[in-house]
């Protein structure tokens, strides 16, 4: 195998199993970092991409945008990390670096659009390949140094799932005095509970039945709402400062959830199902005087800030590990809804 190729578990067509495949690494530039991948989280986005749920996939495709490992090579212009450092990469690997969002630390909403970690194209024209592989190469700005007291397998799970929940909570000023409802206690929602609690908020877990009550409280939630129970929903009317929606069913209605928000409360959506939310009745938002917000993961700067909090408060994701060569079995279990709450592939 050439020093300029990777061995990745690639999907060669919709519905096909992943196969170990030799593919080219990005063309080397002096702003680049190369690292040996030790850990790669499985994210729901990976499955949506393999299934072409959101947009066409450019096959062969190596997914995985929660990757971590050890730096083996740095370019002459690299100052951010050095050989031997533990590092990670999340869902984005390049942005213009010149627009207002990029210059103020929010390159995840770059005016020209960011380059995704997989199923995308580098500015040089090469295809981006993700973390279900043995190595990665790319621009130093999007490489995130992992604190010494945080394991790579713990950190990698947070580089998409974690930042997707952490960044909007921080952006919308969650802290002491906040009361945060977390809708959906799964891969994203469990991070919502962990990070809202770490930021000092009271946390109310929200799910459509009682099956996740015990695990939500074990994660650190202060209270739990069975959202199918009218009396429980009535009890929480105008009591939440924020709702973080990480997942919901097709029976979702705005009328059921918006009344639980206090005036000037914020409904933050990070859920991206294959179906559309129902039509919004403008008067509902007007009369309850609430805000609807979306959030596109987070920037490298926000990810570094998140990992600093993880380090300081000794926060840990809930995850299980699989050898990288069992990736197809892991994906099968992921599709069956078995993770509690993330999966990590290990080389």
N, C-alpha and C positions, 0 to 999 in steps of 0.2 A: 504493500500500500504506500502511495506517495505521501510526502509530508504535507501536500496541498489537497488531500482528500480526507473525508470522514467516513466512518462506518455507521450508518444510520438505519433505524427501523422505519422503512418507508412504506407508505401506502401507494400502490400503483394504479388504483382505480376504485371508485365508489363501491363499497360492499366487500372489498377484498381485505384479507388479512395483511398485517404488516410483515415485510420481509427485510432481512439484513441486506443492505445495499451500499455499495461504494459510490459516493457522490462528491463533487468538488466543493472545497471550502471557498469562502469569499477570497477574491484576489487580495493579496497582502498590501496594506498601506501602512505608513509609519505612525498613524494614529491608532493602529489596531492592537488588540489584546487577543491572545489565544489561550484557551484553557482546556484542561482535561476534565470532562464532565464526570462527576461522581454521583450526582443525584438529579433527578428530573421529576417534577410533580406532574400528575395527570390533572388536567383542567377540563371543565365542561366545554370550553371553546375548542379543545382538541377534537372532541367527538363531533361537535357541530361542523367543524371543518372537514373531517373525514367523510361526513354524511352529506356535505354540500348543503347544509340547512340555510346558511345565511347568504352565500355567494359561491360562484364556481371555484373549484379547487384546481390548482395547477399540479397535476400528478407527473412524476412521483413527488410525494410530499412527506417530509419528516416534521411531525408536529412536536409540541412541547415548548411552552413559554414560561416555565418555572424551573430554570436550570441553574445548577451550582457546581462549582468545581475548584480546581487549583490552577493558578496561572503558570503557564509553561513558557510563554514568549511575550515580549512587549516590543512595540515599535519605538523608534528613536524619539518620537514626540510625546510618548506616554509618560505622564507624571502622576496619574491617579492611583495606579496600583503597580506592584512589582512582582517578579517571578516568585512563586511560593505562596502568594496571598490566596486566601479563600474568597471567592467572588461569586456573584450570580448575575443573571440576566432575566428580565421580565418580558412583558408582551411587545415591547418596542425596542428597535435596535438602531434607529436613525431618525433624525428630523433636521429641518433646514438650519437651525441654530441662529437664524437671523431675524425672524419675525418677533412680534411682541410677546406671544406666549413662550417662545423658546428662550428669550432673553430674561423673562421674569420667573423661570423655573417651572413652567407648565408646558413642556414640550409634548406632553401627551395630547394636547389640543393644538399642535402646530398648525399654522394657517395653511400650509401646503400639504398637511397630512403626514403622519409618521409612517415609517417603514416597519412592518410587522416582523416578528421574530421568525415566522414561517409563512409559506404561501404568499410571498411578496418578493420584491426585487430591490436589490441594493442600487444606489446611484450609479455604480460602475456597470450595472447590467446583470450581475450575477443573481442567482436565485437564493433566497434566504431559507435555511434549514434550521429546525429547532432542536430541542433537547433530548429527543429519543435517539441519542447518538453517543459517540465516544469523545468528541471534541467540538469546540465552537470557536469561531473567530469573528471579531467585529470591532466597531468603534469604541474607544475607551469611555466616552461620555455616558454610554448606556450600560457600562459594567459597574456593578454595585458591590462595594467591599462589604464583606460579612464580618461583623464583630467577632473577636476571638472567642467569646463565651457563648456564641450561638452556633449550633451545629448546622452543617450544610443541608442536611435533610430537613431540618426544621425550617431554616431560612427559605429554602426553595419553594415550599408550599405557600409562602406568603408573598412571593414576587408577582403573582397575579391575584389569587384568591384573597390574600391578606390585604394588599394595597387597594384592591377594589372596594373593600369595606372600610379600611382605615382612612384613605384620602378624603372621601366626602364627609365622614364624621368630623375630621379635623377642619376641613374647609368651612363647614357650617357650625363651627364653634361649639362642638360638643365638649362638655367639661362638667365640673362640679355644679350641681343645680339642674343639669339637664335630666330629662326623663325620656329615654330612647326605647321605642318599640322596635324590635327586630322581627320582621316577617320572614318566616322560613328558616328552620334550624337545620341547615345542611352545610355543604361545603363553604359557601359564602357566609351564611347566617351564623355559623359557629364562630367565624372571625368577627362578625358584627358584635356578638356578645362579648368576646374576649377584649376587643379594642375599645368598645364603648365603656366597659367596666374599667379598663386600664386608664382611660381618659378622665375618670372620676364621675361618670354618670350613673344614675339609677337605670337598670336595664330590665325591660319587660319583654320576655320572649313571646312570640305570637305564632301559633300554628293552628291548623283547622281541626285538630283533635287532641286528645290527651297523650298520645303515644310518646311524644318527645318531652313531656313535662319534666321527668326525672333527669334526663340528660341535659336539658337546658339549665336546670338549677345547678347541676354539677359543673357545667361550664362557667357558672358565675352569675347567671341571671338572678335578679332579686325576686321577680314575680313572673307569672305565666298566664297567658290568656288563651283559652280555647275559642278561636274566632268564630266557631259555628254556634256558640252559645250566646244568644241574644242578651241574656242578663249580664254576662261578663263584659260584653262590648258596651253595654249601657253604663256599667260601673266605671268604665275608663273614659267616658265622654269628656272631652276637653281636658285631658290629663297629660298628654304626651307633648314634649317639645319637638321631637323628631320621630319619624318612622323611617327605618332603613328597610326597603323592600328588596330582599335577596331572592325571592321566589314566591309564586302564588299559583293557584289553579285557574282554570278557564272560567270558573264561576266568580272570579274577582269582580267586585263592583266598587266604584269610588264612594258610593253612598254609605258603604259599611265601614270604611276606614277613616275617611276624612273627619268625621265627627269626633274621633278620639284625639285629634290634635288640638292643642291650645291655639288661640289667636296668634298669628305670626309663626305658627309651627311649620316645619319643613318635612315634606314627603320626598325622600330621596330614593330614586329608583336605580338599582344596578342590575336588575333582572332583564335578560334578553331572550325571552322564549321565542319559539317559532311562530307564535300567534300574537295578534295585536291586543292591547288593552282596550276596554270598552270606551265608547265615546264619552268625552268629558262634558258635563253640564256646567257652563261658565258660572252660573249663579252659586253653585255649590262651593267653588273656590272663593268667590267674591264674598259670600255671606259668612263663611267660616274664616275668611282672611288668612289663607294659608299659601304656602309656596310649594310648587312642584319643581324638583331638581333632578337632573341626571348626572352621571359621573362616568368618565371614560378611564377606568383604572387609575393610574397615577404616574407622575414623572419620576425619573431617577432620583431627583432631589427629595421627593416625597417618600420614595422607597427607602432611602438612606435614613431619613428621619424616623420612619416606621421601625426599621431595624435597631435604631438607637433605643427606642422605647422598649422593644422586645428584649434587648440586652439589659437595660436598666431594671426592668420589672420581671425578668426571667419568664417571659411569656412563651407558651408552647402550643402549637397547633396539635390537633388530634389527627393522627395519620397512621397508615400501615405501609409497610415496604414490600416491594417485589423485586427480584432480580430483573435486570433490564431484558434478559432473554425470555422472560415470561410476560412480555408486554401484551401479547394478544389475550392471554388469560386475564390479566389485570383489566384490560379494556372491557372484556366480557362481563366481569364482576361489576365494573363501574356502570355499565349500561343497565345492570340489574338492580342498581341502587344500593349496593352493599357497603360503599365506603362510610366509615365513621372517623373522620369526615373527609379526609384527603388520602390519595394514594401517591406513593413516591417510588419511582423506578431507580434502582441502584446498579451502577457498573461495578 
